[in-house]
Amino acid sequence: MAAVRGFKIEPKQLRIYGLIGSVVGIYLAYLLNAITGTTIFSFVGALAAILGAVMGANAVRRVCAYGIGTGVPSIGMLSLGMGVVAVLFGLSIAEQMGIGILGVIIALVYSMIFGYVVGLIANRVMGFNIPVMEEGLTDLSGAGTLAILGWSFAISGSLGYADIVNSVINTGFLAIIFICGGLAILHPFNANLGPDEKQDRTLVNA
């Protein structure tokens, strides 16, 4: 376990902060917009996305500490890719079921299941043999989803599937979110890679 020494905040704590903080932040922004009848509070969704990105940056740190240095950019992009799929799936399914407000929860649950399955494939089929791979990719998929959702809400001011498709995907803003979100998740560990890398210094960059 020498590879994961130096944690000042336990991974489970960061996971709780990231998941609950992001979900609450996105719903708070939605509620404030609904109460005021405006989209002025949509920026709160962007702030909520940061908590998810910090959780993701910590997951990158844990997985890549086992020696897959060149895989840091790849795993960051993978998290956002899984996030895009999960967001579109979750919001679409929620609307079709008539519970659009629960789209965030459905997308998050789906993304974490998706991430766990990808982690299983990476370890058991591709043979990475990294003890925290499944857990790490579960966190990363959730982090990517929350980042996509938070910043998409900040742009569109809505949790509606059609609104996000029209305001974020069709306009090309998704590309910016994808790149910025990926960098927020992957770059902190990449920038601090080395024998003296510490959790606090790495996560400050997230």
PASEBA-1860 file (N, C-alpha, C; in nm, 3 decimals):
! residues 206
1> MAAVRGFK> 0.081/-0.121/0.000/0.000/0.000/0.000/0.085/0.127/0.000 ~ 0.216/0.109/-0.022/0.304/0.226/-0.019/0.265/0.328/-0.125 ~ 0.203/0.279/-0.233/0.170/0.368/-0.344/0.061/0.467/-0.310 ~ -0.017/0.438/-0.206/-0.127/0.527/-0.174/-0.108/0.593/-0.038 ~ 0.015/0.600/0.012/0.041/0.670/0.136/0.029/0.820/0.117 ~ 0.014/0.892/0.228/0.016/1.037/0.222/-0.121/1.101/0.212 ~ -0.228/1.023/0.215/-0.361/1.081/0.210/-0.390/1.158/0.338 ~ -0.439/1.279/0.322/-0.482/1.357/0.437/-0.633/1.349/0.452
9> IEPKQLRI> -0.702/1.322/0.342/-0.846/1.300/0.344/-0.870/1.162/0.285 ~ -0.942/1.079/0.355/-0.966/0.943/0.308/-1.048/0.944/0.179 ~ -1.023/0.849/0.090/-1.098/0.842/-0.036/-1.249/0.836/-0.015 ~ -1.294/0.764/0.087/-1.438/0.755/0.112/-1.497/0.890/0.149 ~ -1.421/0.967/0.228/-1.468/1.100/0.264/-1.477/1.190/0.142 ~ -1.373/1.186/0.059/-1.374/1.269/-0.062/-1.487/1.227/-0.156 ~ -1.515/1.098/-0.159/-1.625/1.049/-0.243/-1.758/1.106/-0.194 ~ -1.777/1.105/-0.064/-1.901/1.159/-0.006/-1.913/1.308/-0.035
17> YGLIGSVV> -1.803/1.381/-0.012/-1.804/1.525/-0.038/-1.834/1.554/-0.185 ~ -1.769/1.478/-0.273/-1.785/1.502/-0.416/-1.925/1.469/-0.465 ~ -1.974/1.351/-0.429/-2.105/1.308/-0.478/-2.218/1.392/-0.419 ~ -2.221/1.401/-0.287/-2.330/1.475/-0.223/-2.320/1.624/-0.254 ~ -2.200/1.679/-0.247/-2.183/1.821/-0.273/-2.225/1.860/-0.414 ~ -2.186/1.779/-0.512/-2.222/1.810/-0.651/-2.371/1.796/-0.676 ~ -2.429/1.686/-0.628/-2.572/1.663/-0.650/-2.655/1.772/-0.582 ~ -2.622/1.802/-0.457/-2.694/1.906/-0.384/-2.678/2.041/-0.454
25> GIYLAYLL> -2.556/2.070/-0.499/-2.531/2.197/-0.567/-2.611/2.211/-0.696 ~ -2.618/2.104/-0.774/-2.694/2.109/-0.900/-2.842/2.129/-0.872 ~ -2.894/2.054/-0.775/-3.036/2.069/-0.741/-3.066/2.204/-0.676 ~ -2.970/2.256/-0.601/-2.988/2.389/-0.541/-2.999/2.495/-0.651 ~ -2.912/2.484/-0.750/-2.918/2.578/-0.863/-3.052/2.568/-0.935 ~ -3.097/2.444/-0.956/-3.226/2.421/-1.022/-3.340/2.482/-0.941 ~ -3.336/2.461/-0.810/-3.442/2.511/-0.722/-3.443/2.664/-0.718 ~ -3.326/2.724/-0.707/-3.319/2.871/-0.703/-3.368/2.932/-0.834
33> NAITGTTI> -3.334/2.869/-0.945/-3.384/2.917/-1.074/-3.536/2.905/-1.081 ~ -3.588/2.793/-1.031/-3.734/2.771/-1.036/-3.807/2.871/-0.947 ~ -3.751/2.899/-0.830/-3.816/2.992/-0.737/-3.816/3.134/-0.792 ~ -3.705/3.174/-0.851/-3.693/3.312/-0.901/-3.746/3.329/-1.042 ~ -3.770/3.217/-1.111/-3.818/3.225/-1.248/-3.715/3.277/-1.346 ~ -3.587/3.262/-1.310/-3.478/3.308/-1.396/-3.376/3.195/-1.411 ~ -3.268/3.225/-1.481/-3.156/3.131/-1.490/-3.031/3.191/-1.426 ~ -3.052/3.291/-1.343/-2.939/3.366/-1.287/-2.853/3.282/-1.192
41> FSFVGALA> -2.913/3.179/-1.133/-2.838/3.097/-1.038/-2.776/2.972/-1.103 ~ -2.777/2.968/-1.233/-2.721/2.851/-1.303/-2.573/2.833/-1.275 ~ -2.504/2.942/-1.241/-2.360/2.933/-1.214/-2.330/2.841/-1.096 ~ -2.428/2.822/-1.007/-2.407/2.733/-0.892/-2.379/2.590/-0.941 ~ -2.437/2.554/-1.055/-2.409/2.423/-1.113/-2.263/2.406/-1.148 ~ -2.201/2.514/-1.196/-2.058/2.509/-1.229/-1.973/2.490/-1.104 ~ -2.014/2.556/-0.995/-1.942/2.539/-0.868/-1.957/2.396/-0.818 ~ -2.076/2.340/-0.835/-2.100/2.202/-0.792/-2.013/2.105/-0.870
49> AILGAVMG> -1.991/2.134/-0.998/-1.909/2.046/-1.081/-1.766/2.038/-1.031 ~ -1.719/2.145/-0.967/-1.581/2.146/-0.916/-1.561/2.038/-0.810 ~ -1.663/2.017/-0.726/-1.653/1.914/-0.623/-1.638/1.776/-0.685 ~ -1.712/1.752/-0.792/-1.698/1.626/-0.863/-1.560/1.611/-0.925 ~ -1.508/1.721/-0.978/-1.375/1.717/-1.040/-1.266/1.685/-0.937 ~ -1.280/1.740/-0.816/-1.183/1.711/-0.710/-1.187/1.562/-0.674 ~ -1.308/1.507/-0.664/-1.321/1.364/-0.638/-1.254/1.283/-0.749 ~ -1.275/1.326/-0.872/-1.213/1.256/-0.985/-1.062/1.267/-0.985
57> ANAVRRVC> -1.010/1.385/-0.949/-0.865/1.404/-0.944/-0.802/1.312/-0.840 ~ -0.872/1.292/-0.730/-0.820/1.202/-0.628/-0.823/1.057/-0.676 ~ -0.926/1.022/-0.752/-0.934/0.886/-0.807/-0.821/0.861/-0.907 ~ -0.791/0.961/-0.990/-0.678/0.950/-1.083/-0.549/0.927/-1.004 ~ -0.533/1.001/-0.899/-0.414/0.990/-0.814/-0.399/0.848/-0.759 ~ -0.508/0.790/-0.715/-0.502/0.657/-0.655/-0.471/0.549/-0.759 ~ -0.541/0.556/-0.872/-0.521/0.453/-0.975/-0.383/0.465/-1.038 ~ -0.346/0.586/-1.076/-0.221/0.605/-1.150/-0.097/0.597/-1.062
65> AYGIGTGV> -0.116/0.598/-0.930/-0.002/0.581/-0.840/0.059/0.442/-0.852 ~ -0.013/0.351/-0.917/0.039/0.216/-0.936/0.129/0.204/-1.058 ~ 0.158/0.316/-1.122/0.261/0.314/-1.225/0.215/0.328/-1.368 ~ 0.089/0.371/-1.391/0.046/0.389/-1.531/0.054/0.538/-1.566 ~ 0.173/0.594/-1.553/0.193/0.737/-1.575/0.143/0.786/-1.709 ~ 0.171/0.712/-1.815/0.127/0.755/-1.948/-0.024/0.740/-1.965 ~ -0.088/0.671/-1.872/-0.233/0.653/-1.881/-0.312/0.761/-1.812 ~ -0.244/0.859/-1.752/-0.315/0.966/-1.680/-0.407/1.045/-1.774
73> PSIGMLSL> -0.357/1.095/-1.887/-0.448/1.167/-1.978/-0.562/1.078/-2.028 ~ -0.531/0.953/-2.056/-0.632/0.862/-2.110/-0.744/0.838/-2.010 ~ -0.708/0.818/-1.884/-0.810/0.787/-1.785/-0.896/0.910/-1.755 ~ -0.838/1.029/-1.768/-0.915/1.151/-1.751/-1.017/1.169/-1.863 ~ -0.974/1.145/-1.986/-1.066/1.154/-2.099/-1.173/1.045/-2.093 ~ -1.133/0.928/-2.045/-1.228/0.818/-2.030/-1.340/0.856/-1.934 ~ -1.304/0.925/-1.825/-1.406/0.963/-1.727/-1.509/1.057/-1.788 ~ -1.464/1.150/-1.871/-1.558/1.243/-1.935/-1.640/1.173/-2.043
81> GMGVVAVL> -1.578/1.078/-2.113/-1.652/1.002/-2.213/-1.765/0.923/-2.150 ~ -1.736/0.856/-2.039/-1.840/0.783/-1.967/-1.945/0.880/-1.915 ~ -1.900/0.998/-1.874/-1.992/1.099/-1.822/-2.091/1.147/-1.926 ~ -2.044/1.170/-2.048/-2.134/1.215/-2.155/-2.243/1.111/-2.182 ~ -2.201/0.985/-2.192/-2.297/0.877/-2.217/-2.399/0.870/-2.103 ~ -2.350/0.877/-1.980/-2.438/0.865/-1.863/-2.536/0.981/-1.854 ~ -2.490/1.102/-1.881/-2.578/1.219/-1.873/-2.691/1.208/-1.975 ~ -2.657/1.178/-2.098/-2.760/1.168/-2.202/-2.856/1.054/-2.172
89> FGLSIAEQ> -2.803/0.942/-2.127/-2.888/0.827/-2.094/-2.979/0.861/-1.976 ~ -2.921/0.914/-1.869/-2.998/0.941/-1.748/-3.108/1.043/-1.769 ~ -3.076/1.154/-1.835/-3.176/1.258/-1.857/-3.286/1.210/-1.952 ~ -3.246/1.135/-2.054/-3.345/1.083/-2.149/-3.440/0.984/-2.083 ~ -3.384/0.890/-2.008/-3.467/0.789/-1.941/-3.560/0.855/-1.840 ~ -3.508/0.951/-1.765/-3.590/1.019/-1.664/-3.709/1.089/-1.728 ~ -3.686/1.155/-1.840/-3.796/1.225/-1.908/-3.898/1.126/-1.964 ~ -3.850/1.016/-2.019/-3.942/0.917/-2.073/-4.027/0.853/-1.964
97> MGIGILGV> -3.972/0.846/-1.843/-4.046/0.788/-1.731/-4.131/0.892/-1.659 ~ -4.122/1.018/-1.703/-4.201/1.124/-1.642/-4.145/1.173/-1.510 ~ -4.017/1.146/-1.485/-3.954/1.191/-1.359/-3.826/1.267/-1.393 ~ -3.840/1.366/-1.481/-3.724/1.439/-1.530/-3.636/1.497/-1.421 ~ -3.697/1.534/-1.308/-3.621/1.594/-1.199/-3.518/1.497/-1.141 ~ -3.542/1.367/-1.159/-3.450/1.266/-1.105/-3.342/1.226/-1.207 ~ -3.334/1.299/-1.316/-3.236/1.267/-1.419/-3.093/1.268/-1.367 ~ -3.063/1.359/-1.276/-2.927/1.368/-1.219/-2.893/1.239/-1.145
105> IIALVYSM> -2.986/1.191/-1.064/-2.963/1.070/-0.985/-2.949/0.948/-1.076 ~ -3.038/0.937/-1.174/-3.034/0.823/-1.265/-2.902/0.822/-1.343 ~ -2.861/0.939/-1.391/-2.735/0.949/-1.465/-2.617/0.910/-1.378 ~ -2.618/0.954/-1.253/-2.507/0.925/-1.162/-2.499/0.776/-1.130 ~ -2.614/0.715/-1.100/-2.616/0.572/-1.069/-2.569/0.491/-1.189 ~ -2.621/0.525/-1.306/-2.582/0.454/-1.428/-2.431/0.469/-1.453 ~ -2.380/0.590/-1.433/-2.238/0.614/-1.462/-2.148/0.533/-1.370 ~ -2.187/0.520/-1.244/-2.101/0.449/-1.150/-2.105/0.298/-1.176
113> IFGYVVGL> -2.220/0.248/-1.218/-2.227/0.107/-1.259/-2.141/0.086/-1.384 ~ -2.153/0.178/-1.478/-2.075/0.176/-1.602/-1.926/0.175/-1.570 ~ -1.884/0.264/-1.481/-1.743/0.273/-1.444/-1.692/0.146/-1.379 ~ -1.775/0.087/-1.293/-1.734/-0.037/-1.226/-1.714/-0.150/-1.327 ~ -1.805/-0.159/-1.424/-1.794/-0.263/-1.527/-1.667/-0.243/-1.610 ~ -1.639/-0.118/-1.646/-1.517/-0.089/-1.722/-1.394/-0.125/-1.639 ~ -1.399/-0.098/-1.509/-1.289/-0.135/-1.420/-1.267/-0.285/-1.414 ~ -1.377/-0.360/-1.408/-1.367/-0.506/-1.409/-1.302/-0.556/-1.537
121> IANRVMGF> -1.343/-0.499/-1.649/-1.285/-0.539/-1.778/-1.135/-0.507/-1.782 ~ -1.101/-0.387/-1.733/-0.960/-0.346/-1.733/-0.874/-0.440/-1.649 ~ -0.925/-0.482/-1.536/-0.847/-0.567/-1.447/-0.849/-0.714/-1.488 ~ -0.966/-0.766/-1.517/-0.980/-0.911/-1.535/-0.965/-0.957/-1.679 ~ -0.991/-0.868/-1.774/-0.977/-0.906/-1.915/-0.845/-0.852/-1.972 ~ -0.820/-0.724/-1.947/-0.699/-0.662/-2.002/-0.577/-0.685/-1.913 ~ -0.600/-0.727/-1.789/-0.490/-0.766/-1.703/-0.410/-0.654/-1.640 ~ -0.473/-0.542/-1.608/-0.400/-0.433/-1.542/-0.358/-0.472/-1.400
129> NIPVMEEG> -0.443/-0.550/-1.333/-0.412/-0.598/-1.198/-0.381/-0.485/-1.100 ~ -0.461/-0.380/-1.104/-0.448/-0.269/-1.011/-0.558/-0.284/-0.905 ~ -0.522/-0.299/-0.778/-0.622/-0.328/-0.674/-0.738/-0.229/-0.666 ~ -0.712/-0.102/-0.696/-0.819/-0.002/-0.681/-0.880/0.037/-0.816 ~ -0.857/-0.042/-0.919/-0.906/-0.006/-1.053/-1.058/0.006/-1.058 ~ -1.128/-0.095/-1.007/-1.275/-0.090/-1.012/-1.329/0.029/-0.934 ~ -1.276/0.047/-0.814/-1.321/0.158/-0.730/-1.286/0.292/-0.795 ~ -1.165/0.299/-0.850/-1.121/0.424/-0.911/-1.203/0.462/-1.032
137> LTDLSGAG> -1.232/0.366/-1.119/-1.310/0.397/-1.239/-1.457/0.424/-1.205 ~ -1.505/0.364/-1.097/-1.640/0.398/-1.050/-1.645/0.545/-1.010 ~ -1.546/0.588/-0.932/-1.538/0.728/-0.891/-1.519/0.821/-1.011 ~ -1.433/0.780/-1.103/-1.404/0.864/-1.219/-1.526/0.882/-1.309 ~ -1.600/0.775/-1.328/-1.720/0.784/-1.411/-1.822/0.877/-1.346 ~ -1.838/0.863/-1.214/-1.929/0.952/-1.142/-1.882/1.096/-1.147 ~ -1.751/1.116/-1.133/-1.696/1.252/-1.137/-1.716/1.315/-1.275 ~ -1.691/1.238/-1.380/-1.711/1.289/-1.515/-1.856/1.327/-1.540
145> TLAILGWS> -1.947/1.245/-1.490/-2.090/1.272/-1.507/-2.130/1.400/-1.435 ~ -2.083/1.417/-1.312/-2.119/1.537/-1.236/-2.057/1.662/-1.297 ~ -1.937/1.648/-1.352/-1.874/1.763/-1.418/-1.954/1.803/-1.542 ~ -1.991/1.704/-1.623/-2.070/1.733/-1.743/-2.205/1.794/-1.705 ~ -2.271/1.736/-1.606/-2.402/1.785/-1.564/-2.395/1.927/-1.508 ~ -2.299/1.950/-1.419/-2.288/2.081/-1.355/-2.261/2.192/-1.454 ~ -2.164/2.171/-1.541/-2.131/2.275/-1.638/-2.236/2.287/-1.748 ~ -2.300/2.177/-1.782/-2.409/2.183/-1.880/-2.527/2.263/-1.824
153> FAISGSLG> -2.555/2.242/-1.695/-2.663/2.319/-1.633/-2.627/2.467/-1.628 ~ -2.500/2.496/-1.601/-2.457/2.636/-1.595/-2.479/2.706/-1.729 ~ -2.464/2.631/-1.838/-2.481/2.689/-1.971/-2.628/2.696/-2.011 ~ -2.700/2.586/-1.988/-2.839/2.577/-2.036/-2.941/2.628/-1.936 ~ -2.908/2.624/-1.807/-3.004/2.663/-1.705/-3.117/2.564/-1.690 ~ -3.095/2.441/-1.737/-3.203/2.342/-1.737/-3.146/2.202/-1.717 ~ -3.229/2.113/-1.664/-3.195/1.971/-1.654/-3.271/1.890/-1.758 ~ -3.336/1.958/-1.850/-3.410/1.889/-1.955/-3.318/1.834/-2.062
161> YADIVNSV> -3.347/1.714/-2.108/-3.264/1.649/-2.209/-3.254/1.735/-2.335 ~ -3.368/1.779/-2.386/-3.368/1.857/-2.511/-3.296/1.990/-2.493 ~ -3.312/2.053/-2.377/-3.247/2.182/-2.353/-3.095/2.167/-2.352 ~ -3.047/2.062/-2.288/-2.901/2.041/-2.282/-2.847/2.003/-2.420 ~ -2.921/1.922/-2.494/-2.877/1.887/-2.629/-2.869/2.013/-2.716 ~ -2.971/2.097/-2.708/-2.975/2.218/-2.792/-2.873/2.323/-2.749 ~ -2.857/2.341/-2.617/-2.772/2.450/-2.567/-2.626/2.411/-2.551 ~ -2.601/2.283/-2.529/-2.464/2.240/-2.498/-2.402/2.157/-2.610
169> INTGFLAI> -2.476/2.060/-2.659/-2.419/1.968/-2.758/-2.424/2.029/-2.898 ~ -2.540/2.075/-2.939/-2.553/2.130/-3.075/-2.471/2.257/-3.096 ~ -2.445/2.330/-2.989/-2.369/2.454/-3.001/-2.218/2.432/-2.995 ~ -2.177/2.312/-2.956/-2.034/2.282/-2.948/-1.973/2.309/-2.812 ~ -2.053/2.359/-2.717/-1.999/2.384/-2.584/-1.953/2.255/-2.516 ~ -2.010/2.143/-2.558/-1.971/2.015/-2.498/-1.821/1.990/-2.515 ~ -1.766/2.031/-2.628/-1.622/2.010/-2.651/-1.539/2.086/-2.548 ~ -1.582/2.209/-2.517/-1.510/2.289/-2.417/-1.523/2.226/-2.279
177> IFICGGLA> -1.646/2.183/-2.246/-1.668/2.118/-2.117/-1.585/1.991/-2.107 ~ -1.581/1.915/-2.215/-1.508/1.789/-2.217/-1.359/1.812/-2.190 ~ -1.302/1.909/-2.258/-1.159/1.936/-2.243/-1.129/1.995/-2.105 ~ -1.208/2.094/-2.064/-1.184/2.157/-1.933/-1.207/2.058/-1.819 ~ -1.313/1.979/-1.831/-1.341/1.879/-1.728/-1.233/1.773/-1.722 ~ -1.190/1.728/-1.839/-1.083/1.628/-1.843/-0.955/1.679/-1.781 ~ -0.920/1.803/-1.812/-0.798/1.861/-1.754/-0.811/1.879/-1.603 ~ -0.929/1.919/-1.557/-0.949/1.937/-1.413/-0.933/1.806/-1.339
185> ILHPFNAN> -0.969/1.696/-1.404/-0.961/1.565/-1.340/-0.824/1.501/-1.356 ~ -0.766/1.509/-1.475/-0.640/1.437/-1.500/-0.515/1.519/-1.470 ~ -0.521/1.651/-1.492/-0.397/1.729/-1.488/-0.336/1.746/-1.349 ~ -0.416/1.756/-1.241/-0.353/1.775/-1.110/-0.247/1.670/-1.078 ~ -0.278/1.543/-1.100/-0.179/1.439/-1.071/-0.065/1.443/-1.172 ~ -0.098/1.469/-1.298/0.004/1.476/-1.401/0.104/1.588/-1.371 ~ 0.053/1.701/-1.323/0.139/1.816/-1.296/0.228/1.795/-1.175 ~ 0.184/1.711/-1.082/0.259/1.690/-0.958/0.326/1.554/-0.952
193> LGPDEKQD> 0.329/1.485/-1.065/0.385/1.351/-1.070/0.531/1.352/-1.026 ~ 0.564/1.262/-0.937/0.701/1.253/-0.889/0.706/1.191/-0.751 ~ 0.825/1.165/-0.698/0.838/1.098/-0.569/0.785/1.179/-0.451 ~ 0.777/1.312/-0.467/0.731/1.395/-0.356/0.586/1.441/-0.375 ~ 0.512/1.373/-0.463/0.371/1.408/-0.485/0.290/1.384/-0.359 ~ 0.208/1.483/-0.322/0.123/1.473/-0.203/-0.020/1.507/-0.239 ~ -0.113/1.451/-0.163/-0.255/1.470/-0.194/-0.296/1.617/-0.191 ~ -0.254/1.688/-0.087/-0.300/1.826/-0.074/-0.253/1.912/-0.191
201> RTLVNA> -0.127/1.895/-0.231/-0.074/1.974/-0.342/-0.142/1.937/-0.474 ~ -0.169/1.809/-0.491/-0.233/1.764/-0.615/-0.375/1.817/-0.626 ~ -0.453/1.805/-0.519/-0.594/1.844/-0.526/-0.614/1.995/-0.531 ~ -0.517/2.072/-0.485/-0.527/2.217/-0.498/-0.534/2.256/-0.646 ~ -0.467/2.178/-0.731/-0.467/2.207/-0.874/-0.597/2.171/-0.943 ~ -0.680/2.092/-0.875/-0.809/2.054/-0.935/-0.903/2.173/-0.936
END
